[in-house]
Amino acid sequence: MRPSQGEERALSAEVNALADVYALMIFHRAATLSLDDLAPSARELIEAWRRAREGNVA
């Protein structure tokens, strides 16, 4: 993920996609969401995180 950039400190596309997921969870007071309900960009980020995490497990 990339940090925010520019004077306006806009979120990167990756962070913005995950912020949408968290906003949905807060709005619906949900502790979990189905991956099928997420936008493809958010789903891809979560899947990439899972793959990286599996690779770092000892």
N, C-alpha and C positions, 0 to 999 in steps of 0.2 A: 504494500500500500504506500501511497505517496502522501506526504504532508500537504496541508493547505498551501496555496500559493497566491501571490499577488497582494496588493494592499487590501482588497476586499476579503481576503482569507477564505475564499471559496473552498468547499470540500472537494476532494478528488472524486472521480466517478465511482471508485471502489467504496470509499467511505460513505458517499451519498446513498449508494445502493443498500448498504448495511443499515444506515440510519432509517431508511424507509421500513426495513424489517422491524427494527426496534420500535418505531412509531406505531406500526400495526399491532405489535404485541401490547404496547401500552394502551392503545385505544380500545382493544378488545379484552384487556386485562388477562392476557394469555401468558402462561408460563412457557408454552411451546407452540410451534406452528409446523404444519406439514410442509415439507420441501416443495411439494407439488403446488402449493398455494403461493409460492414466491415467484418473483420476476426471474427470468433466466439469468440475468446478470448477478443477482444476489445468490441464486442457487449455485452458480459456477464458483463464486468466491467461497462459499461454505464448503463445497466439495474439494476445492483446492486446499483449504485449511485442514480438512480432514485427512487428505492424502499426506500433507506435510507433517501433520501430527503423528500419523501412523509410522512414518519414516523415522521419527525421532524417539519412538518408544524403545526403551532398552530391554 
